[in-house]
Amino acid sequence: MKKIILAFFISIIYTTVSAQVKFEAQTERSSYGLNERIQLVFSINNEGDNFVPPKFPGFKAEGPFINKGNQTSITIVNGRVNQKREISTQVIYYLSPTKKGTFTIGAASIEYDGTVYKSAPIKITITDPIQMPTYPGQQPTNVNYGEGIHLVAELSTKNPFVNEPVTVVYKLYFEPRSTVGNFRNFKAPKYNDFWSQYIDMKQLRAERGKYNGKDFSMVVLRKVILYPLESGAKTIEPFKIDLDAEVPTGRRDWFGEYEMRMVEKSLSTGTQTINVKPLPENGKPASFTGAVGNFDFKVIPSKTSLKAGESLDLEVSVSGKGNLKLFTLPKPVVPSALEMYEPSHTENVQTPLTGMVGKVSDKYTIIPQFKGKYTIKPMEFSYYDLASKSYKTITSKEITIDVAEGDATFVANTPSTNKQAIQKKEVFQFNKLKTEFVSASREDFLGSGLFYSLLLAPLLLIPIVMIARKQKEAKDADVVGNRVRNNNRLVKKYLSEAKKQMGDKVPFYMAMEKALHNFLKAKLHIETVEMSKDNIIELLQQRNASEESISQFMELMNDCEFARYAPATDIAMTNDFERAVERISELEKQLK
């Protein structure tokens, strides 16, 4: 009888103790070095709601990370087996000390079954940095997130000649698992002592590249062509930019994927120095005016036989590849009987990554005044050829103009000091065949119907703007709705990315998994830390999804996770993509 009573009291005491709710905060120890990372765990031996964290003075906090667990305990009392399922919830923060000292982390609170429970405050002492032991596979304690992102200025040469093109390509390298965006605060260098030309970047596109011998993703941000104008050591200022990057934290989620976090980065290329060599003086022709490259030189008259008073055009042109905009064309010398006017200058030059290419020309209008034969002397054009490292001279042919006696009169329409355009005065002109009439009575714009319509239009737009603003404010306040819309957008984005990566196994299945995860976030209103497989199945069942659809969806998630580490064919990837579209469509209909 005594044994029975004792067993009865033990059972009551056990039941009472086990029914108590415990909420506490724990760290591994009470003292840490300044360079250590601290795991702070708030745990409750049941499910809790409305968790309110404390403040973390002296620390930079990451979290919260929620971990829910179930465990079954079995007790045997007086031969009877009692089985009980226990639920526990952990809220985890990772703390990085910012200074030395002793700090008190206050009480956190959580609500369970209508009662609010508070944890006891914790004191943590931060000392000088300590020597950290290293082990294979150990994660670093102080992580500089985004350290794998590099902004680089790649130069085609650092020892050019004067007027030799230098290509500068600004590239952004980042780890393949990371994503970058929201480029802002561009600070482009000033290219002093250089002629510069930007090359338009129509679209920023990521591609594969190598940095320091390692595989990276790479985006070309800007391309510039520089022509040094004088010799000596020339400095190129840094190119700076701010951006946002989503980078891996080194930890993994429930599905084995690296957890990501968003960081802000300020990047700079640093200062570059170019040593510009002067062009050699030995063998420099007298006709050299600074042309560097590979050119062709031509002097072409529009005609060589004409009457006195008529005009001809003389085109002096240089075509080829080089600094076409940075030298002067030679000027023809004509006899005094030929009146020559100032030229019209034409440039048809493109600037690709390799340097300027095209044609520049001067076109002179020449009018002979008297009958006779006149000679235009040969012209010389000299340039420095980078390929042969020597000066080259091209000489045009002598041009003879045969002028007959004329019967028309030509006069300039501008004073002789600025003889630009020439007009031919004919003895007779044709009558105009079309008559254009203008109304004698025209309505003034001021006071017209259109005037008052435009005057009142801004007033009519005010209520429209107010309604649109209220709709936007309501939309911005809908946090849950915005999150759902953003996740739906990400589903479409990653499915589209998976379709583009068809045939490349790893990025294809990574995009597929992200599409499936974001679909669940949108439909079940959960975050990544809550994506345990049991939780997903339970939530889908609560939303009245069919067992068959749930089973097929979970099977697809498992297959995508496994496929990244196993051989996969193009046919298999096509089938998995079609399955994903089908499974998402089925659940989309059932979860509405």
C-alpha positions in Angstrom: 0.0 0.0 0.0 2.9 2.4 0.8 4.5 1.7 -2.6 1.3 2.5 -4.4 0.8 5.8 -2.6 4.5 6.7 -3.2 4.2 5.9 -6.9 1.0 8.0 -7.0 2.7 11.1 -5.5 5.7 10.6 -7.8 3.4 10.6 -10.8 1.6 13.7 -9.7 4.9 15.6 -9.0 6.3 14.5 -12.4 3.2 15.6 -14.2 3.2 19.0 -12.4 6.9 19.6 -13.1 6.6 18.6 -16.8 3.6 20.9 -17.2 5.6 23.9 -16.2 6.6 26.3 -18.9 10.2 27.3 -18.9 11.6 30.3 -20.9 15.2 31.1 -20.6 18.2 32.7 -22.3 21.6 30.9 -22.6 25.1 31.4 -24.0 27.9 28.9 -23.9 29.9 31.0 -21.4 29.9 34.4 -19.8 33.2 35.8 -21.2 34.3 36.2 -24.8 37.0 37.9 -26.8 36.4 40.9 -29.0 36.9 38.8 -32.1 34.5 36.0 -31.1 31.0 35.4 -32.4 28.4 34.6 -29.7 25.4 32.4 -30.0 22.5 33.6 -27.8 19.6 31.1 -27.6 16.1 31.9 -26.2 14.3 28.6 -25.6 10.8 27.7 -24.4 9.7 24.1 -23.7 6.5 24.7 -25.7 5.2 26.7 -28.6 5.2 30.5 -28.1 3.9 33.6 -29.8 4.6 37.3 -29.9 8.3 37.0 -29.1 9.8 40.4 -28.1 13.6 40.5 -28.2 15.7 42.6 -25.8 18.2 45.3 -26.9 21.8 44.3 -27.5 24.0 47.1 -26.3 27.6 46.7 -27.4 26.8 44.1 -30.0 25.9 43.8 -33.6 23.1 41.3 -33.8 22.0 38.9 -36.6 18.7 37.1 -36.4 16.3 35.9 -35.2 16.6 32.4 -36.5 13.7 30.2 -35.3 14.1 26.5 -34.6 11.1 24.4 -33.7 11.5 20.8 -32.5 9.4 17.8 -31.4 10.5 15.0 -29.1 8.8 12.1 -27.4 9.6 11.1 -23.8 8.7 7.7 -22.4 8.4 7.1 -18.6 7.6 3.8 -16.8 5.9 4.1 -13.4 4.9 1.0 -11.5 5.0 -1.0 -14.7 2.8 1.4 -16.7 4.3 3.0 -19.8 3.5 6.8 -20.2 4.4 8.4 -23.6 4.4 12.2 -24.0 5.2 14.4 -26.9 7.1 17.6 -26.1 7.4 20.7 -28.3 10.2 23.2 -28.0 11.0 26.5 -29.7 14.3 28.2 -30.0 15.0 31.8 -31.1 18.7 32.2 -31.9 20.7 35.4 -32.3 24.4 35.7 -33.3 26.1 38.6 -31.6 29.4 40.3 -32.7 31.0 42.5 -30.1 31.7 46.1 -31.0 33.7 47.1 -28.0 35.2 45.8 -24.7 33.4 45.8 -21.4 30.7 44.1 -19.4 27.2 44.3 -21.0 23.8 43.2 -19.7 21.3 41.8 -22.2 17.9 42.5 -20.8 14.9 40.2 -20.6 13.1 38.9 -23.7 9.4 38.0 -23.5 7.1 35.4 -25.2 3.5 34.6 -24.8 2.0 31.1 -24.3 -1.6 30.2 -23.6 -2.4 33.8 -22.7 0.5 34.2 -20.3 3.6 36.3 -20.9 6.9 34.7 -19.8 10.2 36.6 -19.5 13.8 35.4 -19.5 16.4 36.4 -17.0 18.9 39.1 -18.0 22.4 37.8 -19.0 25.7 39.5 -18.3 28.5 39.1 -20.9 32.1 40.3 -20.5 34.0 41.2 -23.6 37.8 41.1 -23.3 40.7 41.7 -25.7 40.8 39.7 -29.0 42.0 36.1 -28.5 44.0 33.7 -30.6 41.4 31.7 -32.5 42.1 28.0 -33.1 41.5 26.8 -36.7 40.1 23.4 -37.7 39.3 21.9 -41.1 35.9 23.2 -42.2 35.5 25.6 -39.3 33.4 28.7 -40.2 35.1 32.1 -39.5 33.8 33.9 -36.4 34.1 37.4 -37.8 32.8 37.3 -41.4 33.4 40.1 -43.8 30.3 39.5 -45.9 30.8 40.4 -49.5 34.6 40.2 -49.5 34.4 38.2 -52.7 33.2 41.2 -54.7 35.9 43.1 -56.7 35.8 46.2 -58.9 38.7 46.2 -61.4 39.9 48.5 -64.1 41.6 46.5 -66.9 43.9 48.5 -69.2 44.9 47.4 -72.7 48.4 48.9 -72.1 50.2 51.0 -69.5 53.0 52.1 -71.8 51.4 53.8 -74.9 52.8 56.3 -77.2 51.3 59.8 -77.4 47.9 59.5 -79.3 48.0 55.7 -79.1 44.6 54.3 -78.0 44.3 52.9 -74.4 41.2 50.8 -73.6 39.9 50.9 -70.0 37.2 48.3 -69.2 35.6 48.5 -65.7 34.6 45.0 -64.5 32.7 43.8 -61.4 33.7 40.3 -60.3 31.6 38.5 -57.7 31.1 34.9 -56.5 28.7 32.8 -58.6 26.4 32.3 -55.6 26.0 36.0 -55.0 23.8 38.5 -56.8 24.4 42.3 -57.2 22.2 45.2 -58.1 20.9 48.7 -57.2 24.0 50.3 -58.7 24.2 53.9 -57.5 26.5 56.8 -56.7 28.6 56.4 -59.8 31.8 58.5 -59.5 33.5 58.4 -62.9 37.2 59.6 -63.1 38.3 62.7 -64.7 40.7 61.8 -67.5 43.1 64.7 -67.3 45.6 64.9 -70.2 43.6 62.4 -72.2 41.0 62.6 -75.0 38.3 60.2 -73.8 35.2 58.6 -75.3 32.7 56.4 -73.5 31.3 53.3 -75.2 27.6 52.9 -74.5 26.6 49.9 -72.5 23.1 49.1 -73.6 22.5 46.4 -71.0 24.5 45.0 -68.0 24.8 41.3 -68.4 26.5 38.8 -66.1 28.8 36.2 -67.6 31.5 33.9 -66.5 35.0 35.1 -65.9 38.3 34.5 -64.0 39.8 36.7 -61.2 43.1 35.7 -59.8 42.8 32.3 -61.4 39.4 31.5 -59.8 36.0 31.3 -61.4 33.8 34.3 -60.8 30.7 35.9 -62.3 31.5 39.1 -64.1 29.7 42.2 -65.3 31.2 44.9 -67.5 30.0 48.3 -66.1 31.8 50.7 -68.4 34.2 51.0 -71.3 36.3 54.0 -72.2 38.8 54.8 -75.0 41.6 57.1 -74.0 44.1 58.9 -76.2 47.0 60.4 -74.2 47.7 63.9 -75.4 51.2 64.4 -74.1 54.1 62.2 -72.7 54.9 61.5 -69.1 53.5 59.6 -66.1 49.7 60.2 -66.2 47.3 59.3 -63.4 43.8 57.8 -63.9 41.6 58.6 -60.9 39.6 55.7 -59.2 36.2 54.7 -60.5 33.8 54.3 -57.5 30.4 52.8 -57.1 27.9 51.7 -54.4 25.8 48.6 -54.7 23.7 46.1 -52.9 24.8 42.4 -52.9 23.1 39.2 -51.7 25.9 37.0 -50.4 26.2 33.6 -48.7 26.6 33.7 -44.9 28.3 30.4 -44.6 25.4 28.7 -42.9 22.8 26.4 -44.5 19.1 26.3 -44.2 16.8 23.2 -43.8 17.3 22.2 -47.4 21.0 22.4 -47.3 21.1 25.7 -49.3 23.5 28.5 -48.2 21.6 31.2 -46.3 22.0 34.6 -48.0 22.0 38.1 -46.6 21.9 41.5 -48.2 24.8 43.9 -47.7 25.8 47.3 -49.0 29.2 47.6 -50.6 31.3 50.7 -51.6 33.9 49.7 -54.2 36.8 51.5 -55.9 39.3 50.5 -58.6 42.1 52.5 -57.0 44.5 54.9 -58.8 46.1 53.7 -62.1 49.3 55.2 -63.6 50.1 55.2 -67.3 53.6 56.0 -68.6 53.1 57.7 -71.9 56.1 57.6 -74.3 56.8 60.5 -76.6 56.9 59.9 -80.4 60.4 59.6 -81.7 62.0 62.8 -83.1 64.3 60.9 -85.4 62.7 60.8 -88.9 59.7 63.0 -88.0 58.5 64.6 -91.3 57.8 68.4 -91.5 54.2 67.6 -92.6 53.5 65.5 -89.4 50.6 67.1 -87.4 50.1 64.3 -84.8 48.3 61.5 -86.7 49.0 58.1 -85.1 47.6 54.9 -86.6 47.2 53.4 -90.1 45.7 55.8 -92.7 44.9 56.4 -96.4 45.1 60.0 -97.8 43.3 61.2 -100.9 42.8 64.6 -102.7 39.9 64.4 -105.2 38.4 67.2 -107.3 34.8 67.0 -108.3 35.8 67.9 -111.9 38.9 69.2 -113.7 37.3 70.9 -116.7 34.9 73.8 -116.3 34.2 77.3 -117.4 35.3 80.5 -115.7 32.9 81.5 -113.0 31.7 77.9 -112.4 32.7 76.1 -109.2 34.4 72.8 -108.3 34.7 71.0 -105.0 38.1 69.7 -103.8 37.9 67.0 -101.1 40.9 66.4 -98.9 40.2 63.2 -96.8 42.0 60.8 -94.5 40.4 57.4 -93.7 41.6 54.4 -91.6 42.1 53.6 -88.0 43.7 55.9 -85.5 43.2 59.3 -83.7 41.1 60.7 -86.5 39.8 63.6 -84.4 43.1 64.7 -83.0 45.1 66.0 -86.0 44.6 68.7 -88.7 44.3 67.9 -92.4 46.8 69.5 -94.8 45.5 72.6 -96.7 45.8 72.8 -100.5 47.8 75.6 -102.1 46.2 77.0 -105.3 47.1 79.7 -107.8 45.8 83.2 -107.2 43.5 82.9 -110.2 41.5 80.3 -108.4 39.4 81.7 -105.6 39.2 79.1 -102.7 36.7 79.4 -99.8 37.0 78.1 -96.3 36.3 74.3 -96.1 33.3 72.5 -94.7 34.6 69.8 -92.3 33.0 66.4 -92.1 33.6 63.5 -89.7 32.3 60.0 -90.1 34.0 58.3 -87.2 33.0 55.4 -84.9 34.8 54.5 -81.7 34.7 50.8 -80.9 36.7 49.2 -78.2 39.8 49.0 -80.4 39.9 52.7 -81.1 38.6 55.3 -83.6 37.9 54.2 -87.2 36.3 56.0 -90.1 36.9 59.1 -92.3 37.5 62.8 -91.8 37.5 65.3 -94.7 37.6 69.0 -95.7 35.7 70.1 -98.8 36.9 73.3 -100.4 34.9 75.3 -103.0 37.1 76.7 -105.7 36.0 79.2 -108.4 38.4 80.0 -111.3 38.2 83.6 -112.4 39.9 83.5 -115.8 40.4 81.1 -118.7 43.5 78.9 -118.6 45.2 75.8 -117.1 46.0 75.9 -113.5 47.9 73.4 -111.3 47.2 72.4 -107.7 50.5 71.2 -106.2 50.8 67.7 -104.6 49.9 67.6 -100.9 51.6 65.5 -98.2 50.1 63.7 -95.2 52.4 62.1 -92.6 51.5 59.8 -89.7 53.2 57.5 -87.2 52.5 53.8 -87.9 52.3 51.9 -84.6 52.7 48.5 -86.3 56.1 49.3 -87.9 57.1 51.9 -85.3 58.0 54.4 -88.0 56.7 57.5 -89.8 55.0 57.2 -93.1 54.2 59.9 -95.7 51.5 59.8 -98.4 51.8 62.3 -101.3 48.8 63.1 -103.5 49.0 63.6 -107.3 49.3 66.9 -109.0 45.9 68.2 -110.2 45.5 70.3 -113.4 42.4 72.4 -113.8 41.4 73.3 -117.4 39.3 76.5 -117.4 37.4 77.6 -120.5 35.8 81.0 -121.1 32.6 81.3 -119.1 29.2 82.8 -119.6 27.6 82.7 -116.1 28.2 84.8 -113.1 28.9 83.5 -109.7 28.9 85.6 -106.5 29.3 84.9 -102.9 26.3 85.5 -100.6 28.6 86.6 -97.7 31.3 89.2 -97.4 34.7 88.2 -99.0 36.3 88.0 -95.5 34.1 84.9 -94.7 33.5 83.2 -98.0 31.6 80.1 -97.0 28.6 79.5 -99.2 28.3 80.1 -102.9 25.1 80.7 -104.9 24.6 80.7 -108.6 22.7 83.6 -110.1 20.9 82.5 -113.2 19.9 85.0 -115.8 16.3 83.6 -115.8 14.5 81.7 -113.1 11.4 79.5 -113.4 8.0 80.8 -112.2 6.7 79.1 -109.1 4.0 76.6 -110.0 2.4 76.2 -106.6 0.7 78.9 -104.6 0.5 78.9 -100.8 -2.3 80.8 -99.2 -2.3 82.1 -95.6 -5.5 83.1 -93.9 -5.8 86.8 -93.3 -7.9 86.3 -90.1 -6.3 83.9 -87.6 -7.5 83.2 -84.1 -4.9 84.1 -81.4 -3.9 81.4 -79.0 -4.3 83.7 -76.0 -8.0 83.4 -75.0 -8.7 80.4 -77.2 -10.4 77.2 -76.1 -7.1 75.4 -76.2 -5.6 78.1 -74.0 -8.2 77.7 -71.3 -8.1 73.9 -71.5 -4.4 73.8 -70.9 -4.9 76.4 -68.0 -7.5 74.2 -66.2 -5.8 70.8 -66.9 -3.5 71.0 -63.8 -6.5 71.6 -61.5 -8.4 68.6 -62.9 -5.3 66.4 -62.3 -5.1 67.2 -58.6 -7.9 64.7 -57.5 -6.5 62.1 -59.8 -3.0 62.5 -58.2 -4.6 62.4 -54.7 -6.5 59.1 -55.4 -3.4 57.5 -56.9 -1.3 58.6 -53.9 -3.8 57.1 -51.5 -3.8 53.8 -53.4 0.0 53.7 -53.3 0.0 54.4 -49.6 -2.5 51.6 -49.0 -0.5 49.3 -51.2 2.8 50.2 -49.3 1.0 49.6 -45.9 0.0 46.1 -47.0 3.2 44.4 -45.8 1.8 40.9 -46.2 0.4 41.6 -49.6 3.7 43.2 -50.8 5.6 40.2 -49.6 3.2 37.8 -51.5 3.5 39.9 -54.6 7.3 40.0 -54.3 7.5 36.2 -53.9 5.1 35.7 -56.9 7.4 37.9 -58.9 10.4 35.8 -57.8 8.7 32.6 -58.8 8.3 33.9 -62.4 11.9 35.2 -62.3 13.5 32.0 -61.2 11.4 29.8 -63.5 12.5 32.1 -66.4 16.1 31.8 -65.2 15.7 28.0 -65.0 14.5 27.9 -68.6 17.5 30.0 -69.7 19.9 27.7 -67.9 18.4 24.5 -69.4 21.3 22.2 -70.2 23.6 23.6 -67.4 22.7 21.3 -64.4 23.8 23.3 -61.3 22.3 26.8 -62.1 19.2 25.1 -63.6 18.3 23.2 -60.4 19.3 26.1 -58.1 16.8 28.3 -60.0 14.2 25.6 -59.8 14.6 25.2 -56.0 14.4 29.0 -55.5 11.2 29.1 -57.6 9.6 26.3 -55.5 10.7 28.0 -52.3 9.3 31.4 -53.2 6.0 29.8 -54.3 5.6 28.3 -50.9 6.5 31.6 -49.3 3.8 33.4 -51.3 1.1 30.8 -50.7 1.8 29.8 -47.1 3.0 33.1 -45.8 6.2 31.6 -44.3 9.8 32.5 -44.2 12.9 30.3 -45.1 13.6 29.5 -41.5 10.2 27.9 -41.2 10.6 25.6 -44.2 10.9 22.2 -42.6 9.3 19.5 -44.7 6.9 18.5 -42.0 5.8 22.1 -41.6 5.2 22.5 -45.3 3.1 19.3 -45.5 1.1 20.4 -42.5 0.4 23.9 -43.8 -0.6 22.5 -47.3 -3.0 20.1 -45.6 -4.5 23.0 -43.6 -5.1 24.9 -46.9 -7.1 21.9 -48.2 -4.5 20.9 -50.8 -5.0 17.3 -52.0 -2.7 14.6 -50.7 -1.7 13.6 -54.2 -0.7 17.2 -55.1 1.2 17.5 -51.8 3.0 14.2 -52.4 3.9 15.2 -56.0 5.2 18.6 -55.0 7.4 17.3 -52.2 8.7 14.6 -54.6 9.6 17.3 -57.1 11.5 19.3 -54.4 13.4 16.2 -53.3 14.3 15.4 -57.0 15.6 18.9 -57.6 17.7 18.8 -54.5 19.1 15.4 -55.4 19.6 16.2 -59.1 22.3 18.9 -58.4 24.6 16.2 -57.1 23.8 13.5 -59.6 24.2 13.2 -63.4 21.3 14.9 -65.3 20.4 14.9 -69.0 18.7 17.6 -71.0 15.6 15.5 -71.3 15.5 15.1 -67.5 15.8 18.8 -67.0 13.0 19.5 -69.5 10.8 17.0 -67.8 11.5 18.5 -64.3 10.8 22.0 -65.7 7.4 20.9 -67.1 6.7 19.1 -63.8 7.4 22.3 -61.8 5.0 24.3 -64.0 2.3 21.7 -63.7 2.7 21.2 -59.9 2.7 25.0 -59.2 -0.4 25.4 -61.4 -2.2 22.6 -59.5 -1.5 24.0 -56.1 -2.2 27.5 -57.3 -5.8 26.4 -58.0 -6.2 24.5 -54.8 -4.8 27.2 -52.5 -6.9 30.1 -53.6 
